[in-house]
Amino acid sequence: MQNIAPIIGAGISLGGIIFHIGKHSEKLNLLNFKVDALEEKKKYDDDLMHHIHSKLLVSEERLKNIEEDVKEIKLNILEKKK
């Protein structure tokens, strides 16, 4: 009986350790899911920023073209007045 008690105690301790490792493993899986979700959100945000940036570049180019057209029109009007 004296030899069996330490073996039972060791078995119970080992079972508790395995149980807690399993609990922490589950928490790590949930954490990994959250990280994946954050990476997807970052990718979406990056795509959105690139889209906005391209729209700004197009708008900027159009404004430059309008500015050149206005200068041409102004020069034509000034030439006609002379």
N, C-alpha and C positions, 0 to 999 in steps of 0.2 A: 504494500500500500504506500509505503514511503517513496518508492521508486516511481510510482505511477503519478503522484501528485505533481512533481516538477514537469513531467511530460505533458500532462493535461494543461498546466499553466502556460507552458511554452506554446502549445497548440492554440490556445485561446489568444495569446499575445500575437502570434503569427497571423491568426485570422483577423484580428483587429487591425494589424498593420496593412494587410492586403485590402481590407475594406476601405481604409482611409486612402490608400493609393488609388483605388477605384474612384472614390469621390473626387479626388484632385484631378484625376484623368478626365472625368466628366466636365469639371470646371474648365479645364484647358481646352476641351473640344468646343465649349460654348464661347470661350475667348477667341478661338481660331475663327469661328463663324462671324463674330463681331469684327475681327480684323478684315476678313474677306468683304464684309458689307461696307466697311470704311474705304477699302480699296476701290470697290465699284463706285461709290459715291465720288471719290476723288477723280476717277476716270470720267465720270459723267460731268463733273465740274470742269475738268480740263477740256473736254470736248466742247462744252458750252462757251468757255473762254475763247477757244480757237474760232468758234463760229462768230462770236461777237467781234473779235479782232478782225476777221476777214471782212465783215460787214463795214467796220470802221474804215478799213483800207479802201474799199470800193467807194464809200461815201467821200472820203478824202480825195480820191482821184476825180470823182465827178465835180467836186467843188473847185479843184484846180482847173478843170476844163471850162467850167462856167466862168471862172475868173479870167481865163485867156479870151473867152468869147466876149466878155464885157470890155476888155481892153481893146480888142479889135473893133468892136462897135464904136467905142469912144474915139478911137483914131479915125474911123471912117466919118464920123460926125464932124470932128475937128477939121478934117481935110475938106469936107464939103462946105464948111463955113468960109474957108479961105478963098 
